[in-house]
Amino acid sequence: MRLRFALLAIFSVLFSARGAYAQACALCYTTASQTSVAAQRSLDLGILTLLAPALTLFLAVIVMLYRRAVAATA
């Protein structure tokens, strides 16, 4: 039950942030859209490369907190 509530809370926060989608810089978007397909692909891969360490750390903290909560209730 708690897991369902946590997942519901996470997804509701992620999908309710409509203002976050409008945070793109117009100049950055214009410049990126005028580049070649190969350059756009490189930009996408660069963004994913920068996202990987932050996401890994975030998930590690979540797993540690979950394990601590399970150990405290057992």
N, CA, C and O atoms as CSV, one atom per row, in Angstrom:
chain,resi,resn,atom,element,x,y,z
A,1,MET,N,N,0.819,-1.189,0.000
A,1,MET,CA,C,0.000,0.000,0.000
A,1,MET,C,C,0.864,1.254,0.000
A,1,MET,O,O,0.582,2.213,-0.719
A,2,ARG,N,N,1.914,1.240,0.810
A,2,ARG,CA,C,2.797,2.409,0.871
A,2,ARG,C,C,3.545,2.592,-0.441
A,2,ARG,O,O,3.796,3.718,-0.871
A,3,LEU,N,N,3.900,1.472,-1.079
A,3,LEU,CA,C,4.599,1.546,-2.362
A,3,LEU,C,C,3.694,2.152,-3.428
A,3,LEU,O,O,4.139,2.962,-4.240
A,4,ARG,N,N,2.441,1.761,-3.422
A,4,ARG,CA,C,1.498,2.339,-4.385
A,4,ARG,C,C,1.330,3.830,-4.156
A,4,ARG,O,O,1.287,4.611,-5.107
A,5,PHE,N,N,1.236,4.218,-2.906
A,5,PHE,CA,C,1.103,5.639,-2.594
A,5,PHE,C,C,2.342,6.408,-3.026
A,5,PHE,O,O,2.232,7.510,-3.565
A,6,ALA,N,N,3.517,5.841,-2.795
A,6,ALA,CA,C,4.764,6.508,-3.190
A,6,ALA,C,C,4.844,6.646,-4.700
A,6,ALA,O,O,5.219,7.703,-5.208
A,7,LEU,N,N,4.494,5.589,-5.423
A,7,LEU,CA,C,4.516,5.664,-6.887
A,7,LEU,C,C,3.500,6.677,-7.406
A,7,LEU,O,O,3.791,7.430,-8.336
A,8,LEU,N,N,2.330,6.698,-6.817
A,8,LEU,CA,C,1.320,7.668,-7.217
A,8,LEU,C,C,1.804,9.094,-6.963
A,8,LEU,O,O,1.598,9.978,-7.794
A,9,ALA,N,N,2.438,9.316,-5.830
A,9,ALA,CA,C,2.952,10.652,-5.510
A,9,ALA,C,C,4.046,11.069,-6.485
A,9,ALA,O,O,4.071,12.213,-6.939
A,10,ILE,N,N,4.947,10.148,-6.809
A,10,ILE,CA,C,6.040,10.464,-7.730
A,10,ILE,C,C,5.497,10.801,-9.109
A,10,ILE,O,O,5.892,11.802,-9.707
A,11,PHE,N,N,4.593,9.968,-9.617
A,11,PHE,CA,C,4.062,10.212,-10.952
A,11,PHE,C,C,3.200,11.467,-11.003
A,11,PHE,O,O,3.206,12.173,-12.011
A,12,SER,N,N,2.475,11.751,-9.961
A,12,SER,CA,C,1.657,12.968,-9.975
A,12,SER,C,C,2.523,14.214,-9.961
A,12,SER,O,O,2.174,15.212,-10.592
A,13,VAL,N,N,3.638,14.178,-9.257
A,13,VAL,CA,C,4.545,15.326,-9.258
A,13,VAL,C,C,5.215,15.483,-10.621
A,13,VAL,O,O,5.351,16.597,-11.128
A,14,LEU,N,N,5.629,14.373,-11.204
A,14,LEU,CA,C,6.303,14.441,-12.496
A,14,LEU,C,C,5.393,14.945,-13.607
A,14,LEU,O,O,5.815,15.751,-14.436
A,15,PHE,N,N,4.158,14.480,-13.632
A,15,PHE,CA,C,3.270,14.824,-14.730
A,15,PHE,C,C,2.442,16.077,-14.490
A,15,PHE,O,O,1.743,16.530,-15.397
A,16,SER,N,N,2.501,16.641,-13.306
A,16,SER,CA,C,1.734,17.849,-13.050
A,16,SER,C,C,2.564,19.118,-13.215
A,16,SER,O,O,2.028,20.220,-13.094
A,17,ALA,N,N,3.834,18.986,-13.483
A,17,ALA,CA,C,4.714,20.154,-13.623
A,17,ALA,C,C,4.683,20.664,-15.060
A,17,ALA,O,O,5.670,20.550,-15.787
A,18,ARG,N,N,3.560,21.221,-15.461
A,18,ARG,CA,C,3.428,21.704,-16.834
A,18,ARG,C,C,4.346,22.882,-17.111
A,18,ARG,O,O,4.819,23.039,-18.237
A,19,GLY,N,N,4.605,23.702,-16.124
A,19,GLY,CA,C,5.489,24.845,-16.311
A,19,GLY,C,C,6.920,24.435,-16.602
A,19,GLY,O,O,7.668,25.197,-17.214
A,20,ALA,N,N,7.308,23.258,-16.177
A,20,ALA,CA,C,8.676,22.794,-16.412
A,20,ALA,C,C,8.942,22.539,-17.885
A,20,ALA,O,O,10.083,22.647,-18.334
A,21,TYR,N,N,7.911,22.203,-18.639
A,21,TYR,CA,C,8.102,21.954,-20.065
A,21,TYR,C,C,8.373,23.239,-20.836
A,21,TYR,O,O,8.901,23.182,-21.946
A,22,ALA,N,N,8.033,24.370,-20.290
A,22,ALA,CA,C,8.222,25.647,-20.970
A,22,ALA,C,C,9.528,26.325,-20.568
A,22,ALA,O,O,9.693,27.520,-20.814
A,23,GLN,N,N,10.445,25.607,-19.967
A,23,GLN,CA,C,11.673,26.201,-19.484
A,23,GLN,C,C,12.773,26.278,-20.540
A,23,GLN,O,O,13.862,26.769,-20.246
A,24,ALA,N,N,12.524,25.814,-21.738
A,24,ALA,CA,C,13.555,25.787,-22.776
A,24,ALA,C,C,13.891,27.197,-23.244
A,24,ALA,O,O,13.017,28.051,-23.393
A,25,CYS,N,N,15.153,27.410,-23.466
A,25,CYS,CA,C,15.629,28.692,-23.982
A,25,CYS,C,C,15.315,28.757,-25.477
A,25,CYS,O,O,15.629,27.822,-26.214
A,26,ALA,N,N,14.707,29.839,-25.926
A,26,ALA,CA,C,14.327,29.965,-27.335
A,26,ALA,C,C,15.559,29.982,-28.242
A,26,ALA,O,O,15.539,29.406,-29.330
A,27,LEU,N,N,16.619,30.635,-27.800
A,27,LEU,CA,C,17.834,30.691,-28.611
A,27,LEU,C,C,18.477,29.317,-28.705
A,27,LEU,O,O,18.940,28.925,-29.776
A,28,CYS,N,N,18.512,28.591,-27.617
A,28,CYS,CA,C,19.086,27.244,-27.640
A,28,CYS,C,C,18.277,26.335,-28.550
A,28,CYS,O,O,18.845,25.562,-29.322
A,29,TYR,N,N,16.957,26.422,-28.465
A,29,TYR,CA,C,16.103,25.591,-29.296
A,29,TYR,C,C,16.296,25.910,-30.776
A,29,TYR,O,O,16.389,25.002,-31.603
A,30,THR,N,N,16.356,27.196,-31.107
A,30,THR,CA,C,16.525,27.602,-32.500
A,30,THR,C,C,17.858,27.121,-33.047
A,30,THR,O,O,17.926,26.616,-34.167
A,31,THR,N,N,18.910,27.275,-32.271
A,31,THR,CA,C,20.232,26.845,-32.705
A,31,THR,C,C,20.297,25.333,-32.876
A,31,THR,O,O,20.851,24.841,-33.859
A,32,ALA,N,N,19.744,24.607,-31.940
A,32,ALA,CA,C,19.783,23.147,-32.013
A,32,ALA,C,C,18.926,22.616,-33.154
A,32,ALA,O,O,19.285,21.614,-33.774
A,33,SER,N,N,17.800,23.266,-33.444
A,33,SER,CA,C,16.929,22.776,-34.507
A,33,SER,C,C,17.500,23.049,-35.892
A,33,SER,O,O,17.098,22.396,-36.856
A,34,GLN,N,N,18.431,24.002,-36.019
A,34,GLN,CA,C,19.013,24.326,-37.316
A,34,GLN,C,C,20.277,23.536,-37.616
A,34,GLN,O,O,20.873,23.713,-38.678
A,35,THR,N,N,20.694,22.675,-36.708
A,35,THR,CA,C,21.888,21.870,-36.951
A,35,THR,C,C,21.523,20.619,-37.728
A,35,THR,O,O,20.344,20.325,-37.930
A,36,SER,N,N,22.524,19.894,-38.158
A,36,SER,CA,C,22.296,18.670,-38.917
A,36,SER,C,C,21.738,17.576,-38.007
A,36,SER,O,O,21.719,17.706,-36.783
A,37,VAL,N,N,21.290,16.509,-38.637
A,37,VAL,CA,C,20.722,15.391,-37.887
A,37,VAL,C,C,21.795,14.753,-37.000
A,37,VAL,O,O,21.508,14.354,-35.871
A,38,ALA,N,N,23.018,14.656,-37.503
A,38,ALA,CA,C,24.110,14.072,-36.718
A,38,ALA,C,C,24.420,14.931,-35.492
A,38,ALA,O,O,24.685,14.399,-34.414
A,39,ALA,N,N,24.388,16.232,-35.649
A,39,ALA,CA,C,24.647,17.125,-34.520
A,39,ALA,C,C,23.515,17.051,-33.494
A,39,ALA,O,O,23.761,17.102,-32.289
A,40,GLN,N,N,22.281,16.933,-33.973
A,40,GLN,CA,C,21.150,16.786,-33.047
A,40,GLN,C,C,21.260,15.481,-32.278
A,40,GLN,O,O,20.975,15.443,-31.082
A,41,ARG,N,N,21.667,14.419,-32.944
A,41,ARG,CA,C,21.851,13.121,-32.276
A,41,ARG,C,C,22.964,13.218,-31.237
A,41,ARG,O,O,22.841,12.659,-30.147
A,42,SER,N,N,24.046,13.919,-31.561
A,42,SER,CA,C,25.139,14.097,-30.599
A,42,SER,C,C,24.686,14.902,-29.390
A,42,SER,O,O,25.076,14.610,-28.260
A,43,LEU,N,N,23.878,15.898,-29.628
A,43,LEU,CA,C,23.351,16.698,-28.525
A,43,LEU,C,C,22.460,15.851,-27.619
A,43,LEU,O,O,22.544,15.950,-26.395
A,44,ASP,N,N,21.611,15.024,-28.216
A,44,ASP,CA,C,20.759,14.126,-27.421
A,44,ASP,C,C,21.596,13.157,-26.593
A,44,ASP,O,O,21.302,12.934,-25.419
A,45,LEU,N,N,22.625,12.584,-27.186
A,45,LEU,CA,C,23.489,11.656,-26.450
A,45,LEU,C,C,24.261,12.365,-25.339
A,45,LEU,O,O,24.479,11.794,-24.271
A,46,GLY,N,N,24.671,13.597,-25.587
A,46,GLY,CA,C,25.347,14.375,-24.552
A,46,GLY,C,C,24.436,14.655,-23.363
A,46,GLY,O,O,24.868,14.589,-22.212
A,47,ILE,N,N,23.185,14.964,-23.643
A,47,ILE,CA,C,22.224,15.208,-22.565
A,47,ILE,C,C,22.011,13.944,-21.748
A,47,ILE,O,O,21.980,13.991,-20.518
A,48,LEU,N,N,21.864,12.816,-22.428
A,48,LEU,CA,C,21.690,11.554,-21.707
A,48,LEU,C,C,22.930,11.188,-20.901
A,48,LEU,O,O,22.820,10.633,-19.808
A,49,THR,N,N,24.110,11.498,-21.438
A,49,THR,CA,C,25.354,11.227,-20.711
A,49,THR,C,C,25.431,12.057,-19.433
A,49,THR,O,O,25.876,11.561,-18.398
A,50,LEU,N,N,25.007,13.299,-19.495
A,50,LEU,CA,C,25.014,14.140,-18.300
A,50,LEU,C,C,23.917,13.742,-17.312
A,50,LEU,O,O,24.052,13.977,-16.111
A,51,LEU,N,N,22.850,13.152,-17.802
A,51,LEU,CA,C,21.751,12.743,-16.944
A,51,LEU,C,C,22.066,11.463,-16.169
A,51,LEU,O,O,21.572,11.279,-15.056
A,52,ALA,N,N,22.868,10.591,-16.736
A,52,ALA,CA,C,23.125,9.276,-16.134
A,52,ALA,C,C,23.705,9.341,-14.710
A,52,ALA,O,O,23.171,8.668,-13.829
A,53,PRO,N,N,24.758,10.107,-14.441
A,53,PRO,CA,C,25.284,10.127,-13.065
A,53,PRO,C,C,24.298,10.696,-12.045
A,53,PRO,O,O,24.185,10.179,-10.934
A,54,ALA,N,N,23.590,11.750,-12.419
A,54,ALA,CA,C,22.618,12.339,-11.488
A,54,ALA,C,C,21.491,11.365,-11.197
A,54,ALA,O,O,21.060,11.236,-10.052
A,55,LEU,N,N,21.016,10.685,-12.219
A,55,LEU,CA,C,19.946,9.710,-12.019
A,55,LEU,C,C,20.422,8.529,-11.188
A,55,LEU,O,O,19.671,8.012,-10.361
A,56,THR,N,N,21.652,8.099,-11.395
A,56,THR,CA,C,22.211,6.994,-10.614
A,56,THR,C,C,22.307,7.359,-9.137
A,56,THR,O,O,21.943,6.561,-8.274
A,57,LEU,N,N,22.789,8.549,-8.848
A,57,LEU,CA,C,22.874,8.987,-7.453
A,57,LEU,C,C,21.488,9.122,-6.818
A,57,LEU,O,O,21.286,8.732,-5.668
A,58,PHE,N,N,20.556,9.666,-7.559
A,58,PHE,CA,C,19.191,9.812,-7.051
A,58,PHE,C,C,18.585,8.458,-6.722
A,58,PHE,O,O,17.997,8.285,-5.655
A,59,LEU,N,N,18.721,7.501,-7.622
A,59,LEU,CA,C,18.166,6.173,-7.380
A,59,LEU,C,C,18.878,5.470,-6.232
A,59,LEU,O,O,18.242,4.736,-5.476
A,60,ALA,N,N,20.183,5.679,-6.086
A,60,ALA,CA,C,20.917,5.066,-4.975
A,60,ALA,C,C,20.407,5.588,-3.633
A,60,ALA,O,O,20.257,4.817,-2.685
A,61,VAL,N,N,20.143,6.873,-3.548
A,61,VAL,CA,C,19.615,7.444,-2.306
A,61,VAL,C,C,18.223,6.890,-2.018
A,61,VAL,O,O,17.914,6.559,-0.873
A,62,ILE,N,N,17.389,6.787,-3.036
A,62,ILE,CA,C,16.044,6.247,-2.850
A,62,ILE,C,C,16.107,4.798,-2.362
A,62,ILE,O,O,15.362,4.418,-1.458
A,63,VAL,N,N,16.990,3.990,-2.951
A,63,VAL,CA,C,17.139,2.588,-2.533
A,63,VAL,C,C,17.632,2.510,-1.094
A,63,VAL,O,O,17.142,1.691,-0.316
A,64,MET,N,N,18.597,3.353,-0.730
A,64,MET,CA,C,19.103,3.350,0.645
A,64,MET,C,C,18.001,3.725,1.635
A,64,MET,O,O,17.877,3.099,2.687
A,65,LEU,N,N,17.208,4.733,1.310
A,65,LEU,CA,C,16.119,5.135,2.197
A,65,LEU,C,C,15.057,4.050,2.304
A,65,LEU,O,O,14.499,3.832,3.379
A,66,TYR,N,N,14.778,3.376,1.213
A,66,TYR,CA,C,13.802,2.290,1.242
A,66,TYR,C,C,14.301,1.145,2.102
A,66,TYR,O,O,13.543,0.601,2.906
A,67,ARG,N,N,15.555,0.772,1.948
A,67,ARG,CA,C,16.106,-0.327,2.758
A,67,ARG,C,C,16.118,0.037,4.234
A,67,ARG,O,O,15.853,-0.813,5.084
A,68,ARG,N,N,16.422,1.288,4.547
A,68,ARG,CA,C,16.430,1.726,5.945
A,68,ARG,C,C,15.006,1.668,6.530
A,68,ARG,O,O,14.819,1.284,7.685
A,69,ALA,N,N,14.023,2.049,5.732
A,69,ALA,CA,C,12.637,2.014,6.206
A,69,ALA,C,C,12.155,0.585,6.415
A,69,ALA,O,O,11.429,0.298,7.367
A,70,VAL,N,N,12.560,-0.305,5.522
A,70,VAL,CA,C,12.178,-1.706,5.677
A,70,VAL,C,C,12.857,-2.321,6.895
A,70,VAL,O,O,12.232,-3.091,7.624
A,71,ALA,N,N,14.128,-1.992,7.126
A,71,ALA,CA,C,14.851,-2.522,8.275
A,71,ALA,C,C,14.267,-1.975,9.588
A,71,ALA,O,O,14.257,-2.677,10.599
A,72,ALA,N,N,13.792,-0.751,9.573
A,72,ALA,CA,C,13.237,-0.159,10.789
A,72,ALA,C,C,11.890,-0.781,11.160
A,72,ALA,O,O,11.541,-0.857,12.338
A,73,THR,N,N,11.144,-1.221,10.162
A,73,THR,CA,C,9.840,-1.819,10.453
A,73,THR,C,C,9.947,-3.303,10.776
A,73,THR,O,O,9.021,-3.876,11.349
A,74,ALA,N,N,11.066,-3.937,10.418
A,74,ALA,CA,C,11.205,-5.380,10.667
A,74,ALA,C,C,11.719,-5.673,12.055
A,74,ALA,O,O,11.890,-6.837,12.417
